[in-house]
Amino acid sequence: MILGIAGRARSATGTLLLAVACIAGPTSAADAGWRAYDRGDYVAARILYDAAARAGDRLAQYNFAMMLIRGEGGPADTEAGIAWLTKAAEAGMAQAQYNLGLVYESGVAVPRSLTAATAWWEKAAEQGHADAQVQVATQYFLGRGAPKDWKLAAKWYEAAAENGDAGAQYIIGSFYEHGDGVAQDLRKALDWYALAARQGDVGAAVQAKDVARRLAASGAARPAP
């Protein structure tokens, strides 16, 4: 049994943030929308994003959704914002898929559904979205909105760890230390703990030293990180 892992698993905050960088191939209207937003002209940005969103630009759909939800450049309209966010997610935008998962987890303007949240996070996770990978891993780890499956939890925690997430590095280190969802491997556990420790995780540094001592005692010596 892993102690303290559930407390380390990141929970969704429900915070929806405006995208600040264009994805590949934005339309000129979407690019103009960002320039207007960047200079603080939210009214113009909202008009430009609205037009580009209706033309099918998924970045514009996402940013228009965020402006509607946040009430920037005009009245807030959460329901319409979620509709545009869904369009961007259905068009394959990973950040939109991740945020839509947050929406379903919190039940903002939609019926709360942890199953739907997991499904959207998994779509984003498959595109390499690190936060979504952590969320999916946690869903499988807890059996929340998905069947409890430590092998799948390990798969997604390791993916997030490879993407540089320190919390996921600690968790997958613990999985390898205890053989939960993966074959026990103290060397891999040490490597992951060491990576998390280098990012300032004090608990990971303690675990790394303990695992290094155990490896040394077993004759598989390795310098402590």
RODO-416733 format. One record per residue (C-alpha): residue number from 1; residue in three letters; z, x, y. Coordinates in nm, 3 decimals. Layout:
N
n,res,c3,c1,c2
NUM,ALA,Z,X,Y
...
END
This chain:
225
n,res,c3,c1,c2
1,MET,0.000,0.000,0.000
2,ILE,-0.090,0.135,0.341
3,LEU,0.198,0.131,0.586
4,GLY,0.129,0.069,0.951
5,ILE,-0.248,0.036,0.916
6,ALA,-0.264,-0.327,1.021
7,GLY,-0.088,-0.237,1.344
8,ARG,-0.347,0.030,1.414
9,ALA,-0.644,-0.198,1.347
10,ARG,-0.792,-0.287,1.681
11,SER,-0.774,-0.655,1.776
12,ALA,-1.037,-0.822,1.992
13,THR,-0.940,-0.854,2.355
14,GLY,-1.179,-1.131,2.448
15,THR,-1.299,-0.925,2.746
16,LEU,-1.670,-0.971,2.818
17,LEU,-1.822,-0.689,3.020
18,LEU,-2.151,-0.676,3.207
19,ALA,-2.395,-0.428,3.054
20,VAL,-2.445,-0.134,3.285
21,ALA,-2.740,0.038,3.118
22,CYS,-3.085,-0.089,3.033
23,ILE,-3.193,-0.106,2.672
24,ALA,-3.540,0.003,2.569
25,GLY,-3.830,-0.166,2.745
26,PRO,-3.661,-0.387,3.007
27,THR,-3.889,-0.603,3.217
28,SER,-3.933,-0.514,3.581
29,ALA,-3.739,-0.828,3.674
30,ALA,-3.444,-0.721,3.457
31,ASP,-3.452,-0.374,3.609
32,ALA,-3.462,-0.527,3.958
33,GLY,-3.170,-0.746,3.857
34,TRP,-2.963,-0.442,3.772
35,ARG,-3.050,-0.272,4.102
36,ALA,-2.941,-0.584,4.290
37,TYR,-2.620,-0.605,4.088
38,ASP,-2.548,-0.236,4.143
39,ARG,-2.572,-0.273,4.520
40,GLY,-2.342,-0.577,4.510
41,ASP,-2.604,-0.846,4.575
42,TYR,-2.487,-1.076,4.296
43,VAL,-2.681,-1.379,4.421
44,ALA,-3.011,-1.191,4.398
45,ALA,-2.913,-1.033,4.067
46,ARG,-2.834,-1.372,3.917
47,ILE,-3.168,-1.514,4.030
48,LEU,-3.359,-1.215,3.892
49,TYR,-3.171,-1.216,3.562
50,ASP,-3.224,-1.591,3.528
51,ALA,-3.601,-1.547,3.563
52,ALA,-3.618,-1.251,3.326
53,ALA,-3.391,-1.425,3.074
54,ARG,-3.620,-1.728,3.066
55,ALA,-3.912,-1.490,3.007
56,GLY,-3.739,-1.366,2.691
57,ASP,-3.586,-1.035,2.802
58,ARG,-3.271,-0.995,2.590
59,LEU,-3.098,-0.755,2.829
60,ALA,-3.150,-1.007,3.108
61,GLN,-3.022,-1.283,2.880
62,TYR,-2.707,-1.083,2.814
63,ASN,-2.645,-0.990,3.178
64,PHE,-2.725,-1.342,3.299
65,ALA,-2.475,-1.471,3.042
66,MET,-2.207,-1.237,3.171
67,MET,-2.269,-1.341,3.531
68,LEU,-2.248,-1.709,3.437
69,ILE,-1.925,-1.655,3.243
70,ARG,-1.768,-1.450,3.520
71,GLY,-1.893,-1.670,3.804
72,GLU,-2.076,-1.386,3.978
73,GLY,-2.347,-1.483,4.225
74,GLY,-2.274,-1.854,4.183
75,PRO,-2.045,-2.102,4.008
76,ALA,-1.904,-2.006,3.668
77,ASP,-2.064,-2.187,3.377
78,THR,-1.907,-2.071,3.053
79,GLU,-2.101,-2.310,2.832
80,ALA,-2.438,-2.197,2.969
81,GLY,-2.322,-1.836,2.957
82,ILE,-2.239,-1.863,2.587
83,ALA,-2.579,-2.022,2.524
84,TRP,-2.755,-1.725,2.686
85,LEU,-2.526,-1.480,2.510
86,THR,-2.625,-1.643,2.182
87,LYS,-2.994,-1.602,2.266
88,ALA,-2.942,-1.230,2.332
89,ALA,-2.746,-1.196,2.008
90,GLU,-3.013,-1.379,1.811
91,ALA,-3.269,-1.143,1.968
92,GLY,-3.082,-0.854,1.805
93,MET,-2.885,-0.705,2.095
94,ALA,-2.582,-0.536,1.938
95,GLN,-2.355,-0.568,2.243
96,ALA,-2.433,-0.940,2.264
97,GLN,-2.357,-0.979,1.894
98,TYR,-2.026,-0.799,1.937
99,ASN,-1.926,-1.010,2.237
100,LEU,-2.032,-1.330,2.064
101,GLY,-1.799,-1.232,1.781
102,LEU,-1.518,-1.208,2.038
103,VAL,-1.611,-1.554,2.165
104,TYR,-1.587,-1.708,1.818
105,GLU,-1.265,-1.522,1.744
106,SER,-1.100,-1.657,2.059
107,GLY,-1.267,-2.000,2.059
108,VAL,-1.397,-1.975,2.416
109,ALA,-1.632,-2.269,2.475
110,VAL,-1.706,-2.284,2.101
111,PRO,-1.506,-2.402,1.799
112,ARG,-1.293,-2.108,1.687
113,SER,-1.437,-1.954,1.370
114,LEU,-1.323,-1.624,1.224
115,THR,-1.606,-1.649,0.972
116,ALA,-1.865,-1.669,1.250
117,ALA,-1.691,-1.386,1.434
118,THR,-1.715,-1.168,1.125
119,ALA,-2.082,-1.253,1.076
120,TRP,-2.173,-1.155,1.433
121,TRP,-1.963,-0.838,1.422
122,GLU,-2.129,-0.738,1.097
123,LYS,-2.474,-0.775,1.254
124,ALA,-2.367,-0.546,1.540
125,ALA,-2.194,-0.307,1.299
126,GLU,-2.516,-0.268,1.102
127,GLN,-2.678,-0.145,1.424
128,GLY,-2.412,0.124,1.466
129,HIS,-2.186,-0.052,1.718
130,ALA,-1.855,0.131,1.668
131,ASP,-1.624,-0.142,1.802
132,ALA,-1.796,-0.399,1.582
133,GLN,-1.758,-0.167,1.283
134,VAL,-1.382,-0.154,1.346
135,GLN,-1.366,-0.532,1.380
136,VAL,-1.558,-0.593,1.056
137,ALA,-1.347,-0.338,0.872
138,THR,-1.031,-0.508,0.994
139,GLN,-1.158,-0.850,0.886
140,TYR,-1.217,-0.722,0.533
141,PHE,-0.888,-0.531,0.534
142,LEU,-0.686,-0.837,0.635
143,GLY,-0.898,-1.097,0.455
144,ARG,-0.943,-1.273,0.788
145,GLY,-1.274,-1.455,0.825
146,ALA,-1.395,-1.267,0.518
147,PRO,-1.272,-1.208,0.163
148,LYS,-1.012,-0.931,0.140
149,ASP,-1.213,-0.632,0.024
150,TRP,-1.074,-0.282,0.075
151,LYS,-1.397,-0.118,-0.040
152,LEU,-1.592,-0.289,0.238
153,ALA,-1.306,-0.221,0.479
154,ALA,-1.327,0.147,0.388
155,LYS,-1.706,0.145,0.432
156,TRP,-1.684,0.011,0.787
157,TYR,-1.378,0.213,0.892
158,GLU,-1.560,0.526,0.779
159,ALA,-1.872,0.422,0.970
160,ALA,-1.663,0.376,1.286
161,ALA,-1.486,0.705,1.218
162,GLU,-1.822,0.880,1.196
163,ASN,-1.901,0.721,1.534
164,GLY,-1.596,0.897,1.678
165,ASP,-1.338,0.616,1.682
166,ALA,-0.999,0.789,1.657
167,GLY,-0.817,0.485,1.523
168,ALA,-1.074,0.444,1.247
169,GLN,-1.047,0.816,1.169
170,TYR,-0.673,0.776,1.113
171,ILE,-0.720,0.465,0.900
172,ILE,-0.991,0.609,0.676
173,GLY,-0.779,0.922,0.643
174,SER,-0.501,0.700,0.511
175,PHE,-0.744,0.530,0.274
176,TYR,-0.844,0.866,0.130
177,GLU,-0.484,0.985,0.117
178,HIS,-0.370,0.687,-0.088
179,GLY,-0.692,0.604,-0.274
180,ASP,-0.723,0.258,-0.120
181,GLY,-1.079,0.127,-0.132
182,VAL,-1.207,0.480,-0.205
183,ALA,-1.136,0.749,-0.462
184,GLN,-0.829,0.946,-0.358
185,ASP,-0.933,1.268,-0.189
186,LEU,-0.671,1.465,0.004
187,ARG,-0.928,1.705,0.148
188,LYS,-1.121,1.418,0.306
189,ALA,-0.793,1.265,0.422
190,LEU,-0.703,1.594,0.591
191,ASP,-1.044,1.618,0.757
192,TRP,-1.021,1.267,0.902
193,TYR,-0.660,1.307,1.015
194,ALA,-0.753,1.636,1.181
195,LEU,-1.042,1.475,1.371
196,ALA,-0.816,1.194,1.494
197,ALA,-0.548,1.448,1.588
198,ARG,-0.800,1.639,1.800
199,GLN,-0.851,1.319,1.996
200,GLY,-0.480,1.302,2.073
201,ASP,-0.351,1.085,1.788
202,VAL,0.002,1.218,1.736
203,GLY,0.053,1.026,1.412
204,ALA,-0.265,1.172,1.270
205,ALA,-0.144,1.523,1.354
206,VAL,0.177,1.460,1.160
207,GLN,-0.016,1.323,0.862
208,ALA,-0.260,1.613,0.871
209,LYS,0.023,1.866,0.846
210,ASP,0.184,1.673,0.560
211,VAL,-0.143,1.649,0.365
212,ALA,-0.214,2.019,0.431
213,ARG,0.127,2.109,0.285
214,ARG,0.058,1.896,-0.021
215,LEU,-0.279,2.061,-0.073
216,ALA,-0.121,2.405,-0.041
217,ALA,0.152,2.312,-0.290
218,SER,-0.111,2.196,-0.538
219,GLY,-0.298,2.524,-0.509
220,ALA,-0.581,2.381,-0.302
221,ALA,-0.475,2.565,0.009
222,ARG,-0.638,2.493,0.344
223,PRO,-0.518,2.603,0.688
224,ALA,-0.326,2.332,0.874
225,PRO,-0.516,2.194,1.174
END
